[in-house]
Structure formats: structure tokens, C-alpha cells
Amino acid sequence: MPGSKNKLSTKELHECRAFLMHRRAVLVGDVTNMNTTMSKTVSAASGDLSTVPYHMADVGTDNFEHEFTLGLIENEEEELREVDAALDRMDKGKFGLCEACKKPIPKSRLKIIPYTRLCIECKKGEENIPSQ
């Protein structure tokens, strides 16, 4: 059967689902913890600290850490959206198919990025990377 080497078996689909569910739980936990830490830091910074020595370098460090954490949260939320979309594609029977060319995504790519939407060639085209 042509293309069957790229078609996922029921066992492989279950393994992908288990991995995606685990990754989802990790991401939700990470985002929740970072949001909690951020809110504690912001509330502490807005409190009355008039008796605590205040240095401008500390403010710069706090701002850097705040921005860095916001970037991490944004990245993890994006990955979480991709994981949720992959689980939705599984439910609809479209998991493992390239959204652009509709061909099966190679198993090797799905093992590396199980929530991917595109095959390697379509991803290269999206990013304007020349094929080798």
C-alpha cells in the first residue's frame, strides 16, 4: 500500500496522544507556576518597601526577569495551543496529515515534533528555506 510507511498505527496514535497529554500537563503546570511567581513578584514590588534599601540596578534586574518570564510564558502558551490543536486533529482523524499538501507527515518528524501541522517540505516553503 503506497504511503503506508508514513501512516500511523493505532498503537502509534495512542503513544502520540499519551505524549501530547503529558506535554500538555507539563505546559499547564509551568505556565501556572510562572504566572503565580509573576503575580507574587509584582505584588511585592508594589508593596510598601520604604524601609528596604532601593537600588536602580535592582529595578533593572527585576524588569529584565519580568520580561524574560513573560517571554517564556508566551512561548509555552503557544506550544500549549499547538498541542491542543494536535489533540483536536486526532479527535477529527486528521492527525499526521500535512495541512498544506494533505500528504502524511513522516513518522520521524512526528516523533520529534508530535504537534507539527506541516511536513518538512511545506515547512521549508513556509520559512522560505531552499530544499537540498
C-alpha angles and dihedrals in degrees: 000000000000115000093010090123087068097042112102119235121228089256091052091049090052090049091050091048091050091049092047092048090050092047089048091053091049092049094047089050093048094048092046092050093047092048090049092049091047093051091049091049092048093047091048091049092051093049126097105281097158092129093052119087109253124209128181091225088060090054090051092049091048091050092049092049090047093052092044092052091047089054091050091049091050092050094048092046089053091050089047090054090051092049091050090049091051091051088050090051088052091053090050094046093245099107114127095024120114110245091214106044098015091228122131114274109235114260090234090062093046090052090056098039107016093179095053117135098195138054117239095262094051091045090052089050091049091053094038092240112157116239116245 
